[in-house]
Amino acid sequence: MSDLYGVIHSRRDVRAEFTGGDIAPGVLEKVLNAAHAAPSVGMSQPWDFILIRDRALRETFHAHVRDERAVFAAGLTGAEAERFARIKIDGVLESTLSVVVTYDPSRGGPAVLGRHAIADAGLYSVCLAIQNLWLAATAEDLGVGWVSFYREPFVADLLNIPPGIRPVAWLCLGPVSHLQEVPDLERHGWRSRAPLVDALHHDRW
Ligand SMILES: Cc1cc2nc3c(=O)[nH]c(=O)nc-3n(C[C@H](O)[C@H](O)[C@H](O)COP(=O)(O)O)c2cc1C
């Protein structure tokens, strides 16, 4: 798939459709290069990518995700708890590899042009790299699933991430059987995509 709007609208957060198959030679590099081409505040490029294929590391992370899922589930009751019980929240073990994207606030500093008033601008830059990765993967017929059911210190410790550098996303990546047309959360009746008009304002909020 190469049409930009087609890629944007067919991109899905993938949990259950990973095949675990190999990624064709050169394709992972193309996807990572797309992530690395993202805009960043003051050209700081504050991201790093940790590629994780090691099964034991992924199993350790997966057990942590299971615990954090239970923490979230404990705050739910009634129909909401039942709905959540049916929702898969990760494909850590089924996907081909994981990519952890980190944020280094010291990169390009101390004078990061454009970040003096908005400290979060560095974090926004990392999210743009993640979105580039997600769209490029979709264009290459790969799936991506973002997993955020983790505590940052746990992941930092597991992956030897240096102090001060934050893990922003644990991404599951790899070939998929297909991409769902409707997002999982919508199919399970958790939440639906709101119409654009609900988010649109003119001149003032
Ligand atoms: C910051 C962020 C964190 C997310 N964390 C999770 C997660 O832990 N588990 C999961 O299954 N999906 C996660 N998602 C995926 C969202 O649930 C998904 O993007 C949303 O339901 C819309 O579906 P779509 O991406 O298929 O359009 C995350 C997405 C974002 C942007």
The ligand as an SDF file (V2000), in Angstrom:
LIG
                    3D

 31 33  0  0  0  0  0  0  0  0999 V2000
   -0.1650    6.2730   23.6270 C   0  0  0  0  0  0  0  0  0  0  0  0
   -0.9340    5.0370   23.2500 C   0  0  0  0  0  0  0  0  0  0  0  0
   -0.9460    3.9550   24.1170 C   0  0  0  0  0  0  0  0  0  0  0  0
   -1.6600    2.7960   23.7880 C   0  0  0  0  0  0  0  0  0  0  0  0
   -1.6170    1.7120   24.6220 N   0  0  0  0  0  0  0  0  0  0  0  0
   -2.2400    0.5670   24.2640 C   0  0  0  0  0  0  0  0  0  0  0  0
   -2.1260   -0.6090   25.0590 C   0  0  0  0  0  0  0  0  0  0  0  0
   -1.4720   -0.6610   26.0850 O   0  0  0  0  0  0  0  0  0  0  0  0
   -2.7660   -1.7280   24.6350 N   0  0  0  0  0  0  0  0  0  0  0  0
   -3.5030   -1.7370   23.4890 C   0  0  0  0  0  0  0  0  0  0  0  0
   -4.0750   -2.7850   23.1550 O   0  0  0  0  0  0  0  0  0  0  0  0
   -3.6340   -0.6340   22.7010 N   0  0  0  0  0  0  0  0  0  0  0  0
   -2.9970    0.5020   23.0710 C   0  0  0  0  0  0  0  0  0  0  0  0
   -3.0950    1.6030   22.2580 N   0  0  0  0  0  0  0  0  0  0  0  0
   -3.8960    1.5470   21.0110 C   0  0  0  0  0  0  0  0  0  0  0  0
   -5.2290    2.2670   21.1180 C   0  0  0  0  0  0  0  0  0  0  0  0
   -6.1170    1.5200   21.9130 O   0  0  0  0  0  0  0  0  0  0  0  0
   -5.7590    2.4340   19.7010 C   0  0  0  0  0  0  0  0  0  0  0  0
   -4.9030    3.2830   19.0010 O   0  0  0  0  0  0  0  0  0  0  0  0
   -7.1780    3.0200   19.6560 C   0  0  0  0  0  0  0  0  0  0  0  0
   -8.0800    2.1310   20.2560 O   0  0  0  0  0  0  0  0  0  0  0  0
   -7.6230    3.2940   18.2210 C   0  0  0  0  0  0  0  0  0  0  0  0
   -7.5210    2.1230   17.4310 O   0  0  0  0  0  0  0  0  0  0  0  0
   -6.6350    2.1040   16.1130 P   0  0  0  0  0  0  0  0  0  0  0  0
   -5.2290    2.4890   16.5050 O   0  0  0  0  0  0  0  0  0  0  0  0
   -6.7010    0.6820   15.6190 O   0  0  0  0  0  0  0  0  0  0  0  0
   -7.2230    3.0920   15.1750 O   0  0  0  0  0  0  0  0  0  0  0  0
   -2.3820    2.7510   22.5770 C   0  0  0  0  0  0  0  0  0  0  0  0
   -2.3560    3.8440   21.7040 C   0  0  0  0  0  0  0  0  0  0  0  0
   -1.6320    4.9780   22.0270 C   0  0  0  0  0  0  0  0  0  0  0  0
   -1.6050    6.1220   21.0570 C   0  0  0  0  0  0  0  0  0  0  0  0
  1  2  1  0
  2  3  1  0
  2 30  2  0
  3  4  2  0
  4  5  1  0
  4 28  1  0
  5  6  2  0
  6  7  1  0
  6 13  1  0
  7  8  2  0
  7  9  1  0
  9 10  1  0
 10 11  2  0
 10 12  1  0
 12 13  2  0
 13 14  1  0
 14 15  1  0
 14 28  1  0
 15 16  1  0
 16 17  1  0
 16 18  1  0
 18 19  1  0
 18 20  1  0
 20 21  1  0
 20 22  1  0
 22 23  1  0
 23 24  1  0
 24 25  2  0
 24 26  1  0
 24 27  1  0
 28 29  2  0
 29 30  1  0
 30 31  1  0
M  END
$$$$
